[in-house]
Amino acid sequence: MKKDIIFSPITLKNIDLKNRIAMAPMTRSRSIGDDVITPLAKDYYGQRASAGLIITEGSPISKVGRGYSFTPGIYTQEQIDGWKTVTDEVHKKGGKIFIQLWHVGRRSHSNISGTQPVAPSAIKEADKVWGPLGDGTYGMIETEAPKEMSIEEIKQTQQDFVQAAKNAIEAGFDGVELHGAHGYLLDSFMRSHSNKRTDEYGGSVQNRMRMTLETVEAVANAIGAEKTAIRISPFVAEGSANHDSEMIDLSLELIQALDQFGLGYIHFSENISNYKEVDLDYRKKVRSIYHHPIMVAGKLTQEIAEDLLAKELVDLVAFGQPFITNPDLVERMQNNWPLTPVDYANHNTFYGGGAEGYTDYATYQK
């Protein structure tokens, strides 16, 4: 098996990446003021610019799209200007960076967003997000019952995605990744247990895919398909106890429909939360119907990642938490240096705080 593919360059349409390692999006909840990215983010992302591609933490496209406290938005000029410091630093270090555009849908609370959460249908499931506990501190709180979106709200949300994508380009990003996974808004439209609508956005598989496909097309038309990507998680049921029996088949129809747009990449999130194993047959089906770059993330090891690349089942491999504790993850992989492990017993610095657990991890010293 070839072991150098992971470090070889790849071109996403017209965006050249120096290797096939991506830094996966990870919520860090460190915004300041009116949900502006923290000044520390310039260093955090810049330290990790040896990745072929960085995908930022989810960035809410609007106030109603918010679902975790202190997440940096991309819907005001101040937020755009804040993100510009990040993209400048990553580009200065020779990296490329996409922003993840985020609407959490029902996975929120009015104490976080300032308004009742919205969803394809008014269905509440047991779920928690990171927000105010009511005593001045923050932690995991139960989500609030959502209201069903009107057609007007659906159209406005699609425009919010488009405007956020334009804002991202203004901020200097190389592209955007729509968050269509993990029970958030686009994902919840596709799942039968969370979408009980009887209009053109509910019912049949084609109708449940409509919100996602229309939004992807609108964003691609606005900023270019090569700068547009999407993340999906057909084998993961996050924020829900239920696996949708139709979701895997629906995802194949979705992927086939997405193929026409010529996106920068499609990104699979796997092996987290309530998940099922992805079988080899599914990966082969995806490769046969999708003719553009494919990325996969989900507790990958270097060995597993290299195997997926060598078998030509994927084109890019994304790593999440190892990039938190190893800003030089690419160099450590290249040189077979040991990794600084993630301290799950003391992971309170994942969300919120300052430099500790964010920008203070050291590069490898022999």
C-alpha positions in Angstrom: 0.0 0.0 0.0 1.3 3.4 -0.9 1.9 5.6 2.1 2.7 8.8 0.5 -0.7 9.6 -1.0 -1.9 11.4 2.1 1.0 13.9 1.7 0.6 14.4 -2.0 -1.0 17.6 -3.4 -4.5 17.7 -4.9 -6.5 20.3 -6.7 -10.1 21.0 -5.8 -11.3 22.3 -9.2 -9.0 25.4 -9.2 -7.9 25.4 -5.5 -4.5 23.8 -5.0 -3.9 21.9 -1.7 -0.5 20.9 -0.6 -1.6 17.6 0.9 -4.8 15.6 1.4 -5.1 16.2 5.1 -7.9 18.5 6.2 -8.6 20.0 9.6 -12.2 19.1 10.4 -14.6 21.7 11.7 -14.8 21.8 15.5 -16.9 24.1 17.7 -14.7 26.0 20.2 -17.1 28.6 21.5 -14.7 31.5 21.9 -16.3 34.4 20.2 -16.3 37.9 21.8 -18.7 40.9 21.8 -21.5 40.4 19.2 -20.3 36.9 18.3 -17.1 38.1 16.6 -14.3 35.5 16.2 -11.8 35.8 19.1 -8.5 37.5 18.2 -6.8 34.3 19.4 -8.3 32.5 16.4 -5.7 34.0 14.1 -3.0 32.1 16.0 -5.2 29.0 16.5 -5.8 28.5 12.8 -2.5 29.9 11.7 -0.7 27.3 13.9 -2.5 24.5 11.9 -2.0 25.9 8.4 0.2 23.0 7.4 -3.0 21.1 6.8 -3.9 20.9 3.1 -7.3 22.5 4.0 -8.7 24.0 7.1 -12.4 23.9 7.7 -13.4 26.3 10.4 -15.8 25.7 13.3 -19.4 26.1 12.3 -20.3 29.8 11.8 -23.9 30.7 12.2 -25.5 32.4 9.2 -28.0 34.4 11.2 -29.1 34.9 14.8 -31.9 32.3 14.5 -29.3 29.9 13.1 -27.3 29.9 16.4 -27.3 26.9 18.7 -24.2 27.1 20.9 -23.1 30.1 22.9 -20.1 32.1 21.8 -20.0 30.8 18.3 -18.6 33.3 15.8 -21.1 34.4 13.1 -20.7 35.5 9.5 -23.7 37.8 9.2 -22.4 41.2 10.3 -19.6 43.4 9.0 -17.8 43.2 12.4 -17.9 39.4 12.1 -16.6 39.5 8.5 -13.7 41.8 9.6 -12.9 39.4 12.5 -12.7 36.4 10.2 -10.5 38.4 7.8 -7.7 38.3 10.3 -7.9 34.5 10.3 -7.9 34.0 6.6 -5.0 36.5 6.2 -2.9 34.5 8.7 -3.7 31.1 7.2 -2.8 32.4 3.7 0.4 34.0 5.0 1.3 30.5 6.3 0.6 28.9 2.9 -2.7 27.3 3.9 -6.2 27.2 2.4 -9.3 27.6 4.5 -13.1 27.1 4.0 -15.7 28.3 6.5 -18.5 26.0 7.6 -21.8 27.7 7.2 -24.2 26.7 10.0 -27.9 26.8 10.8 -28.6 24.5 13.7 -32.4 24.4 13.2 -34.1 22.8 16.2 -30.9 22.1 18.1 -31.0 25.4 20.0 -32.6 27.4 22.8 -34.0 31.0 22.8 -31.5 31.8 25.6 -28.8 31.3 23.0 -30.4 32.6 19.8 -32.8 35.1 21.3 -35.7 33.5 19.4 -37.6 30.2 19.3 -35.7 27.5 17.3 -37.1 26.6 13.9 -37.3 23.3 12.1 -39.1 21.6 9.2 -41.7 20.4 11.7 -42.5 21.3 15.3 -40.9 18.2 16.8 -38.9 18.2 20.0 -36.4 15.5 20.8 -34.2 15.0 23.9 -31.1 16.9 23.1 -28.5 19.2 24.7 -26.4 22.1 23.5 -23.8 24.3 25.1 -25.4 27.4 26.6 -26.1 29.5 29.7 -27.0 27.5 32.9 -28.7 30.5 34.5 -26.1 31.1 37.2 -23.6 33.0 35.1 -21.9 29.8 34.0 -22.2 27.7 30.8 -22.7 24.0 30.2 -25.0 21.6 28.4 -28.6 22.7 28.4 -31.7 21.0 27.1 -32.9 22.3 23.7 -36.2 24.1 23.3 -39.2 23.0 21.3 -39.0 24.3 17.8 -41.7 25.9 15.6 -42.4 24.7 12.1 -40.9 27.0 9.4 -43.2 28.7 7.0 -42.4 28.8 3.3 -41.3 32.4 3.7 -38.9 31.4 6.5 -37.5 28.7 4.3 -36.8 31.1 1.5 -35.3 33.7 3.9 -33.0 31.0 5.3 -31.8 30.1 1.9 -31.0 33.7 1.2 -29.2 33.8 4.6 -27.0 31.0 3.4 -26.3 32.9 0.2 -25.5 36.1 1.9 -23.3 34.3 4.4 -21.4 32.7 1.5 -20.8 36.1 -0.1 -19.7 37.5 3.3 -17.2 34.6 3.6 -15.7 35.4 0.2 -15.4 39.1 1.3 -13.6 37.8 4.5 -11.0 36.1 2.3 -12.1 32.5 2.6 -11.2 30.1 -0.2 -14.7 28.6 -0.1 -17.6 27.5 2.1 -18.9 24.2 3.5 -22.6 24.0 4.1 -23.4 22.0 7.3 -25.9 19.4 6.2 -25.1 16.9 8.9 -25.7 16.1 12.6 -29.4 16.8 12.9 -29.0 20.5 12.1 -31.4 22.3 9.8 -30.6 20.9 6.4 -30.1 17.4 7.8 -33.4 17.5 9.7 -35.3 18.4 6.4 -34.0 15.2 4.9 -34.9 12.8 7.8 -38.5 11.4 7.8 -38.8 11.4 11.6 -38.0 15.1 11.9 -39.8 16.2 8.7 -43.6 15.7 8.8 -44.4 18.4 6.3 -47.1 18.0 3.7 -46.0 20.7 1.3 -43.2 20.6 -1.3 -40.6 20.4 1.4 -41.9 17.2 3.0 -43.2 13.7 2.3 -41.3 12.1 -0.6 -37.6 11.6 -0.7 -37.4 14.2 -3.5 -39.3 16.7 -1.4 -37.2 16.1 1.7 -34.0 16.7 -0.3 -35.4 19.9 -1.8 -34.2 22.3 0.9 -30.6 21.0 0.7 -30.4 20.9 -3.1 -32.0 24.4 -3.5 -29.6 25.9 -0.9 -26.5 24.3 -2.4 -27.5 25.4 -5.9 -28.2 29.0 -4.7 -24.8 29.2 -2.9 -23.0 27.7 -5.9 -24.6 30.2 -8.2 -23.6 33.1 -6.0 -19.9 32.3 -5.3 -19.0 29.5 -7.7 -19.5 25.7 -7.4 -15.8 25.1 -7.0 -15.9 27.3 -3.8 -18.9 25.4 -2.5 -19.0 22.1 -0.5 -21.3 20.3 1.8 -21.0 18.0 4.8 -23.5 15.2 5.4 -23.8 12.3 7.9 -26.1 9.6 6.7 -24.8 7.0 9.1 -25.0 9.3 12.1 -28.0 10.2 14.2 -26.9 13.1 16.3 -29.3 15.0 18.5 -31.7 12.2 18.1 -32.2 8.6 19.3 -33.5 7.6 16.0 -31.8 6.3 12.9 -33.9 7.1 9.8 -34.3 3.8 7.8 -34.5 5.8 4.6 -31.5 8.1 5.2 -28.8 5.9 3.6 -30.8 5.4 0.4 -31.8 9.1 0.4 -28.1 10.1 0.7 -27.3 8.2 -2.4 -30.0 10.0 -4.3 -28.8 13.3 -2.9 -25.2 12.6 -3.9 -26.2 11.7 -7.4 -28.2 15.0 -7.6 -25.3 17.0 -6.2 -22.9 15.5 -8.8 -24.4 17.9 -11.4 -23.1 21.0 -9.6 -19.4 20.2 -9.7 -18.8 21.2 -6.0 -15.4 21.6 -4.5 -16.0 18.4 -2.4 -18.5 16.5 -0.5 -17.6 15.7 3.2 -18.8 12.7 5.1 -18.9 12.9 8.9 -18.8 9.4 10.4 -18.2 7.4 13.6 -19.5 9.9 16.2 -22.4 10.1 18.5 -25.1 7.5 17.7 -23.6 6.0 14.5 -23.6 2.9 12.3 -20.5 1.6 10.6 -20.1 2.6 6.9 -19.8 -0.5 4.8 -17.4 -0.9 1.8 -20.4 -1.3 -0.6 -21.7 2.1 0.3 -18.3 3.8 -0.3 -18.1 2.1 -3.7 -21.6 3.2 -4.7 -20.7 6.8 -3.7 -17.5 6.7 -5.8 -19.4 5.3 -8.8 -22.1 8.0 -8.8 -20.1 11.0 -7.6 -17.4 12.3 -9.9 -15.8 15.1 -7.8 -13.6 15.1 -4.6 -14.8 13.1 -1.6 -13.7 13.8 2.0 -14.3 11.6 5.0 -13.9 12.4 8.7 -14.6 10.4 11.9 -12.0 9.2 14.3 -9.6 8.3 11.6 -6.1 7.0 12.2 -3.3 7.7 9.8 -3.3 4.0 8.8 -7.1 4.0 8.1 -6.9 7.3 6.2 -4.0 6.0 4.0 -5.9 2.8 3.3 -9.0 4.8 2.1 -6.9 7.0 -0.1 -4.9 4.0 -1.5 -8.1 2.2 -2.4 -9.3 5.4 -4.2 -12.5 5.5 -2.1 -11.8 9.1 -1.0 -9.6 12.0 -2.0 -9.2 13.8 1.3 -9.1 12.8 4.9 -10.1 15.1 7.8 -8.9 14.9 11.4 -10.6 16.7 14.3 -9.5 16.5 17.9 -5.9 15.4 17.1 -5.5 18.8 15.5 -6.5 20.5 18.8 -3.6 19.0 20.8 -1.2 18.7 17.8 -1.0 22.0 15.8 1.8 20.3 13.8 -0.2 17.2 13.1 0.9 17.0 9.5 4.6 17.2 10.4 4.1 14.6 13.2 2.5 12.2 10.7 5.2 12.8 8.1 8.0 12.1 10.6 6.2 9.4 12.6 6.5 11.5 15.7 4.2 10.7 18.7 1.0 12.6 19.1 0.0 14.6 22.1 -3.2 12.7 23.2 -6.5 14.4 23.8 -7.2 14.6 27.5 -10.8 13.5 27.6 -10.9 13.5 31.4 -10.2 17.2 31.4 -11.7 18.5 28.2 -13.4 21.5 29.7 -11.3 23.7 27.4 -13.0 22.3 24.3 -15.7 25.0 24.7 -15.1 28.5 25.9 -12.2 30.1 27.7 -9.0 31.7 26.3 -5.6 30.5 25.2 -5.6 27.4 27.5 -6.4 24.3 25.5 -6.6 26.5 22.3 -3.4 28.1 21.3 -1.0 26.8 24.0 -0.3 23.3 22.6 3.4 22.9 21.7 4.8 21.6 18.4 6.9 18.5 18.7 10.4 18.9 20.2 12.9 16.0 19.7 
